[in-house]
Amino acid sequence: MLGARKFLLTALLITIASFTSVLAQDFEPDSKANTNIGFPLTVPVGSTSNFSHIGTGLTVGGGYNFDHHNAFVGEFLWTWLYPTEESLDPLRPFTATGNLNGHSNVFVITGNYRYELRGQRFGTYFIGGIGYYYRNASRTEGVAPAAGTPCTSTWQWWGFRCIGTTVETPVTTSTFPTGGIGGNAGVGITIRMSEHPRYRAYIEARYHYAPGTFTLRLIPITVGVRF
């Protein structure tokens, strides 16, 4: 997992550097550079909604416009997921006080294709791609499941491993990282913000899917600005 963390840190630094470089440019209508910053409201769907409430976070991106319709966009997404009580209840009997809480951070680096139709005032676009999804699950207390505890998806969400049909014991850590390849696709609308055609607000909904020991399904609904 150390390699995955180094990869994410390197990718984030590259994204930030690209974002800063693009901001420094004089944006002409036909500029080949694009960038964006947005604030997502992340909605867990499918089985993920059993373990997490709506989350918040940040997304930044930058890329290259091939022409007026087609573009490449590299993005970094971070979202903080709040747990449901149902996801914590099975673990609480195995803590010292029973007063357990926790959260998950999701970090995503994606490379995406965007097809856009832009009018004088409003526009719309499709975007989709693949990337690396990294999630950690942190708890406020240690959890020590008893031998023979049945392994369910709740235990897997919090990072516990299973041996056959039972939870692996003993457990020596309260933070569980996991990562893997996933994909995304979505649509958005843009609104021209000023006389300069490059500055546009955008609203976007995108479905993210990352299979693994625990499949991650999220829909970030993002409001932001594109340059």
PyMOL commands that set and color helices and strands:
alter all, ss='L'
color gray80, all
select helices_A, chain A and resi 2-23+46-50+85-88+92-94+153-157
alter helices_A, ss='H'
color red, helices_A
select strands_A, chain A and resi 33-44+55-65+70-81+102-118+122-139+162-163+166-167+175-192+200-210+216-226
alter strands_A, ss='S'
color yellow, strands_A
deselect
rebuild
show_as cartoon
